[in-house]
Amino acid sequence: MEQRKRVLLVTFGTLGDIYPFIAIAHAMRRRGLDVVVAAPEMHRGSIEREGVAYARLRPHENDIVGALGVDLSGAFRIMLKNPYFILDEIYLRFLAETYDDTLAAAEGVDAIVTHNLLVGANLAAEACGLPTARVALAPLYVQSAAAPSLTPPAPYILQPRSRMAIGFNKLVRSLIRTGVNMRMKRFHAFRRKLGLPRSRQDFFLNFGGKNDATKLFGLYSPCFASRPSDGPINMEVPGFPFYEPQDEGRRGLSEPLRAFLSSGSAPIVFTLGSFAPQVSGDFYDISISAARALGRRAILLAGLKDAGRLSSSVGPDEFVCCEAPHNELFPLASCVVHHGGIGTTAQALRAGRPQLIIPFFGDQPDHGERVQRLRLGLALKLSSYNLQNATHALAELCDNRYLRAAQDFALSMRTEHGVEAVADWAEGASGLIVNRLGVDGGNFV
């Protein structure tokens, strides 16, 4: 009897980084592959409730706040101010721990799929010599000169229409690459300690050319951001990795929420995903005031702290809850107002609903820019999200042209195969041994 092939998935971050890998795991299990997901301890329950094997991956939440000497909210506030926080204080500070845990979880596997930003896991995959795919969950992590992402404060020309403009973007990209690589001293020292050769690979952002992975997946819609002409040569953009819970206890809208939805017109949904509630500020207060100014019903999908505070002040046209499946809620909304996390953006696109994006940090400004450029919604800077601007933007989104455009875009996404492409790769790659020792990271454009 042929032994079942085994694949290790390694990820780190918020639920927006975990759910895509659970979706990949389900796709692989449907192919008869054995799958284990390595992730921080805080996500163990979310993974095991889906019937997927779990392996521990450091750092855990307590490791991070302990090293920083702040609570979780304090860590998030630092993150918002320092664009290199994740690289410096998480990926590189805990490089050895992530490497060790990935190496332990990789025992007996035939292929590895990693979060492209998780440098410790990528290094362990390289050391194993196994077929490896990296997953970029957002377009920002493939820095292009021909089709750049909005990357504050980098002064990219976002729609370059001449060779001179592309040349300028190449210069900007080179400066970003230099800035990132200057921070990688700990990484290179660790490689030397392991006896691995020096690599010219860009470890935090995937630039064009060759890289150490067997395959790179941009797991988002090619209609949202196609593979750039100067992108990595081993890159594929098959679609968003939509997560459908298998755990029966987590499925469906609550009865009170269903009752509210059926009692009147389609509401505006306001949400900050699983990250931004830690630093929500006055987002929900402004949101509820804007909905009232327009005479619109509203659902406030908030964190525990905000939900408890808001519940005592809402009226009959407002509903507050801490959780609801986006794939079921968003299609019943008139529009969705959110922080621009890639998972929330994708679900709103899939639902065919206009969006108002209020980005907080990281890749979120780029998602707002892309949604606005595609005329699927609008974007406001966090500092500009006040009652006047929110009311004006939401009034504009009520125009049916945004709804029609969003519905057409949703239709265009239906043939995309997202996680199935990763499962296809795993089926074909499992069992192949890749000799990367002594191989340079390749040439870059």
HUMOZI-V616762 format. One record per residue. N is the residue number from 1. RES is the residue in three letters. SS is DSSP state (@ for helix, = for strand, . for the rest). Layout:
n->N res->RES ss->SS
n->N res->RES ss->SS
This chain:
n->1 res->MET ss->.
n->2 res->GLU ss->.
n->3 res->GLN ss->.
n->4 res->ARG ss->.
n->5 res->LYS ss->.
n->6 res->ARG ss->=
n->7 res->VAL ss->=
n->8 res->LEU ss->=
n->9 res->LEU ss->=
n->10 res->VAL ss->=
n->11 res->THR ss->.
n->12 res->PHE ss->.
n->13 res->GLY ss->.
n->14 res->THR ss->.
n->15 res->LEU ss->@
n->16 res->GLY ss->@
n->17 res->ASP ss->@
n->18 res->ILE ss->@
n->19 res->TYR ss->@
n->20 res->PRO ss->@
n->21 res->PHE ss->@
n->22 res->ILE ss->@
n->23 res->ALA ss->@
n->24 res->ILE ss->@
n->25 res->ALA ss->@
n->26 res->HIS ss->@
n->27 res->ALA ss->@
n->28 res->MET ss->@
n->29 res->ARG ss->@
n->30 res->ARG ss->@
n->31 res->ARG ss->.
n->32 res->GLY ss->.
n->33 res->LEU ss->.
n->34 res->ASP ss->=
n->35 res->VAL ss->=
n->36 res->VAL ss->=
n->37 res->VAL ss->=
n->38 res->ALA ss->=
n->39 res->ALA ss->=
n->40 res->PRO ss->.
n->41 res->GLU ss->@
n->42 res->MET ss->@
n->43 res->HIS ss->@
n->44 res->ARG ss->@
n->45 res->GLY ss->@
n->46 res->SER ss->@
n->47 res->ILE ss->@
n->48 res->GLU ss->@
n->49 res->ARG ss->.
n->50 res->GLU ss->.
n->51 res->GLY ss->.
n->52 res->VAL ss->.
n->53 res->ALA ss->=
n->54 res->TYR ss->=
n->55 res->ALA ss->=
n->56 res->ARG ss->=
n->57 res->LEU ss->.
n->58 res->ARG ss->.
n->59 res->PRO ss->.
n->60 res->HIS ss->.
n->61 res->GLU ss->@
n->62 res->ASN ss->@
n->63 res->ASP ss->@
n->64 res->ILE ss->@
n->65 res->VAL ss->@
n->66 res->GLY ss->@
n->67 res->ALA ss->@
n->68 res->LEU ss->@
n->69 res->GLY ss->.
n->70 res->VAL ss->.
n->71 res->ASP ss->.
n->72 res->LEU ss->@
n->73 res->SER ss->@
n->74 res->GLY ss->@
n->75 res->ALA ss->@
n->76 res->PHE ss->@
n->77 res->ARG ss->@
n->78 res->ILE ss->@
n->79 res->MET ss->@
n->80 res->LEU ss->@
n->81 res->LYS ss->@
n->82 res->ASN ss->.
n->83 res->PRO ss->.
n->84 res->TYR ss->.
n->85 res->PHE ss->@
n->86 res->ILE ss->@
n->87 res->LEU ss->@
n->88 res->ASP ss->@
n->89 res->GLU ss->@
n->90 res->ILE ss->@
n->91 res->TYR ss->@
n->92 res->LEU ss->@
n->93 res->ARG ss->.
n->94 res->PHE ss->.
n->95 res->LEU ss->@
n->96 res->ALA ss->@
n->97 res->GLU ss->@
n->98 res->THR ss->@
n->99 res->TYR ss->@
n->100 res->ASP ss->@
n->101 res->ASP ss->@
n->102 res->THR ss->@
n->103 res->LEU ss->@
n->104 res->ALA ss->@
n->105 res->ALA ss->@
n->106 res->ALA ss->.
n->107 res->GLU ss->.
n->108 res->GLY ss->.
n->109 res->VAL ss->.
n->110 res->ASP ss->.
n->111 res->ALA ss->=
n->112 res->ILE ss->=
n->113 res->VAL ss->=
n->114 res->THR ss->=
n->115 res->HIS ss->=
n->116 res->ASN ss->.
n->117 res->LEU ss->.
n->118 res->LEU ss->.
n->119 res->VAL ss->@
n->120 res->GLY ss->@
n->121 res->ALA ss->@
n->122 res->ASN ss->@
n->123 res->LEU ss->@
n->124 res->ALA ss->@
n->125 res->ALA ss->@
n->126 res->GLU ss->@
n->127 res->ALA ss->@
n->128 res->CYS ss->@
n->129 res->GLY ss->.
n->130 res->LEU ss->=
n->131 res->PRO ss->=
n->132 res->THR ss->=
n->133 res->ALA ss->=
n->134 res->ARG ss->=
n->135 res->VAL ss->=
n->136 res->ALA ss->=
n->137 res->LEU ss->.
n->138 res->ALA ss->.
n->139 res->PRO ss->@
n->140 res->LEU ss->@
n->141 res->TYR ss->@
n->142 res->VAL ss->.
n->143 res->GLN ss->.
n->144 res->SER ss->.
n->145 res->ALA ss->.
n->146 res->ALA ss->.
n->147 res->ALA ss->.
n->148 res->PRO ss->.
n->149 res->SER ss->.
n->150 res->LEU ss->.
n->151 res->THR ss->.
n->152 res->PRO ss->.
n->153 res->PRO ss->.
n->154 res->ALA ss->.
n->155 res->PRO ss->.
n->156 res->TYR ss->.
n->157 res->ILE ss->.
n->158 res->LEU ss->.
n->159 res->GLN ss->.
n->160 res->PRO ss->.
n->161 res->ARG ss->.
n->162 res->SER ss->.
n->163 res->ARG ss->@
n->164 res->MET ss->@
n->165 res->ALA ss->@
n->166 res->ILE ss->@
n->167 res->GLY ss->@
n->168 res->PHE ss->@
n->169 res->ASN ss->@
n->170 res->LYS ss->@
n->171 res->LEU ss->@
n->172 res->VAL ss->@
n->173 res->ARG ss->@
n->174 res->SER ss->@
n->175 res->LEU ss->@
n->176 res->ILE ss->@
n->177 res->ARG ss->@
n->178 res->THR ss->@
n->179 res->GLY ss->@
n->180 res->VAL ss->@
n->181 res->ASN ss->@
n->182 res->MET ss->.
n->183 res->ARG ss->.
n->184 res->MET ss->.
n->185 res->LYS ss->@
n->186 res->ARG ss->@
n->187 res->PHE ss->@
n->188 res->HIS ss->@
n->189 res->ALA ss->@
n->190 res->PHE ss->@
n->191 res->ARG ss->@
n->192 res->ARG ss->@
n->193 res->LYS ss->@
n->194 res->LEU ss->@
n->195 res->GLY ss->.
n->196 res->LEU ss->.
n->197 res->PRO ss->.
n->198 res->ARG ss->.
n->199 res->SER ss->.
n->200 res->ARG ss->.
n->201 res->GLN ss->.
n->202 res->ASP ss->.
n->203 res->PHE ss->.
n->204 res->PHE ss->.
n->205 res->LEU ss->.
n->206 res->ASN ss->.
n->207 res->PHE ss->.
n->208 res->GLY ss->.
n->209 res->GLY ss->=
n->210 res->LYS ss->.
n->211 res->ASN ss->.
n->212 res->ASP ss->.
n->213 res->ALA ss->.
n->214 res->THR ss->.
n->215 res->LYS ss->=
n->216 res->LEU ss->=
n->217 res->PHE ss->=
n->218 res->GLY ss->=
n->219 res->LEU ss->.
n->220 res->TYR ss->.
n->221 res->SER ss->.
n->222 res->PRO ss->.
n->223 res->CYS ss->.
n->224 res->PHE ss->.
n->225 res->ALA ss->.
n->226 res->SER ss->.
n->227 res->ARG ss->.
n->228 res->PRO ss->.
n->229 res->SER ss->.
n->230 res->ASP ss->.
n->231 res->GLY ss->.
n->232 res->PRO ss->=
n->233 res->ILE ss->.
n->234 res->ASN ss->.
n->235 res->MET ss->=
n->236 res->GLU ss->=
n->237 res->VAL ss->.
n->238 res->PRO ss->.
n->239 res->GLY ss->.
n->240 res->PHE ss->.
n->241 res->PRO ss->.
n->242 res->PHE ss->.
n->243 res->TYR ss->.
n->244 res->GLU ss->.
n->245 res->PRO ss->.
n->246 res->GLN ss->.
n->247 res->ASP ss->.
n->248 res->GLU ss->@
n->249 res->GLY ss->@
n->250 res->ARG ss->@
n->251 res->ARG ss->.
n->252 res->GLY ss->.
n->253 res->LEU ss->.
n->254 res->SER ss->.
n->255 res->GLU ss->@
n->256 res->PRO ss->@
n->257 res->LEU ss->@
n->258 res->ARG ss->@
n->259 res->ALA ss->@
n->260 res->PHE ss->@
n->261 res->LEU ss->@
n->262 res->SER ss->@
n->263 res->SER ss->.
n->264 res->GLY ss->.
n->265 res->SER ss->.
n->266 res->ALA ss->.
n->267 res->PRO ss->.
n->268 res->ILE ss->=
n->269 res->VAL ss->=
n->270 res->PHE ss->=
n->271 res->THR ss->=
n->272 res->LEU ss->.
n->273 res->GLY ss->.
n->274 res->SER ss->.
n->275 res->PHE ss->.
n->276 res->ALA ss->@
n->277 res->PRO ss->@
n->278 res->GLN ss->@
n->279 res->VAL ss->@
n->280 res->SER ss->.
n->281 res->GLY ss->.
n->282 res->ASP ss->.
n->283 res->PHE ss->@
n->284 res->TYR ss->@
n->285 res->ASP ss->@
n->286 res->ILE ss->@
n->287 res->SER ss->@
n->288 res->ILE ss->@
n->289 res->SER ss->@
n->290 res->ALA ss->@
n->291 res->ALA ss->@
n->292 res->ARG ss->@
n->293 res->ALA ss->@
n->294 res->LEU ss->@
n->295 res->GLY ss->.
n->296 res->ARG ss->.
n->297 res->ARG ss->.
n->298 res->ALA ss->=
n->299 res->ILE ss->=
n->300 res->LEU ss->=
n->301 res->LEU ss->=
n->302 res->ALA ss->.
n->303 res->GLY ss->.
n->304 res->LEU ss->@
n->305 res->LYS ss->@
n->306 res->ASP ss->@
n->307 res->ALA ss->@
n->308 res->GLY ss->@
n->309 res->ARG ss->@
n->310 res->LEU ss->@
n->311 res->SER ss->@
n->312 res->SER ss->.
n->313 res->SER ss->.
n->314 res->VAL ss->.
n->315 res->GLY ss->.
n->316 res->PRO ss->.
n->317 res->ASP ss->.
n->318 res->GLU ss->=
n->319 res->PHE ss->=
n->320 res->VAL ss->=
n->321 res->CYS ss->=
n->322 res->CYS ss->.
n->323 res->GLU ss->.
n->324 res->ALA ss->.
n->325 res->PRO ss->.
n->326 res->HIS ss->@
n->327 res->ASN ss->@
n->328 res->GLU ss->@
n->329 res->LEU ss->@
n->330 res->PHE ss->@
n->331 res->PRO ss->@
n->332 res->LEU ss->@
n->333 res->ALA ss->.
n->334 res->SER ss->.
n->335 res->CYS ss->=
n->336 res->VAL ss->=
n->337 res->VAL ss->=
n->338 res->HIS ss->=
n->339 res->HIS ss->.
n->340 res->GLY ss->.
n->341 res->GLY ss->.
n->342 res->ILE ss->@
n->343 res->GLY ss->@
n->344 res->THR ss->@
n->345 res->THR ss->@
n->346 res->ALA ss->@
n->347 res->GLN ss->@
n->348 res->ALA ss->@
n->349 res->LEU ss->@
n->350 res->ARG ss->@
n->351 res->ALA ss->@
n->352 res->GLY ss->.
n->353 res->ARG ss->.
n->354 res->PRO ss->=
n->355 res->GLN ss->=
n->356 res->LEU ss->=
n->357 res->ILE ss->=
n->358 res->ILE ss->.
n->359 res->PRO ss->.
n->360 res->PHE ss->.
n->361 res->PHE ss->.
n->362 res->GLY ss->.
n->363 res->ASP ss->.
n->364 res->GLN ss->@
n->365 res->PRO ss->@
n->366 res->ASP ss->@
n->367 res->HIS ss->@
n->368 res->GLY ss->@
n->369 res->GLU ss->@
n->370 res->ARG ss->@
n->371 res->VAL ss->@
n->372 res->GLN ss->@
n->373 res->ARG ss->@
n->374 res->LEU ss->.
n->375 res->ARG ss->.
n->376 res->LEU ss->.
n->377 res->GLY ss->=
n->378 res->LEU ss->=
n->379 res->ALA ss->=
n->380 res->LEU ss->.
n->381 res->LYS ss->.
n->382 res->LEU ss->@
n->383 res->SER ss->@
n->384 res->SER ss->@
n->385 res->TYR ss->.
n->386 res->ASN ss->.
n->387 res->LEU ss->@
n->388 res->GLN ss->@
n->389 res->ASN ss->@
n->390 res->ALA ss->@
n->391 res->THR ss->@
n->392 res->HIS ss->@
n->393 res->ALA ss->@
n->394 res->LEU ss->@
n->395 res->ALA ss->@
n->396 res->GLU ss->@
n->397 res->LEU ss->@
n->398 res->CYS ss->.
n->399 res->ASP ss->.
n->400 res->ASN ss->@
n->401 res->ARG ss->@
n->402 res->TYR ss->@
n->403 res->LEU ss->@
n->404 res->ARG ss->@
n->405 res->ALA ss->@
n->406 res->ALA ss->@
n->407 res->GLN ss->@
n->408 res->ASP ss->@
n->409 res->PHE ss->@
n->410 res->ALA ss->@
n->411 res->LEU ss->@
n->412 res->SER ss->@
n->413 res->MET ss->.
n->414 res->ARG ss->.
n->415 res->THR ss->.
n->416 res->GLU ss->.
n->417 res->HIS ss->.
n->418 res->GLY ss->@
n->419 res->VAL ss->@
n->420 res->GLU ss->@
n->421 res->ALA ss->@
n->422 res->VAL ss->@
n->423 res->ALA ss->@
n->424 res->ASP ss->@
n->425 res->TRP ss->@
n->426 res->ALA ss->@
n->427 res->GLU ss->@
n->428 res->GLY ss->@
n->429 res->ALA ss->@
n->430 res->SER ss->.
n->431 res->GLY ss->.
n->432 res->LEU ss->.
n->433 res->ILE ss->=
n->434 res->VAL ss->.
n->435 res->ASN ss->.
n->436 res->ARG ss->.
n->437 res->LEU ss->.
n->438 res->GLY ss->.
n->439 res->VAL ss->.
n->440 res->ASP ss->.
n->441 res->GLY ss->.
n->442 res->GLY ss->.
n->443 res->ASN ss->.
n->444 res->PHE ss->.
n->445 res->VAL ss->.
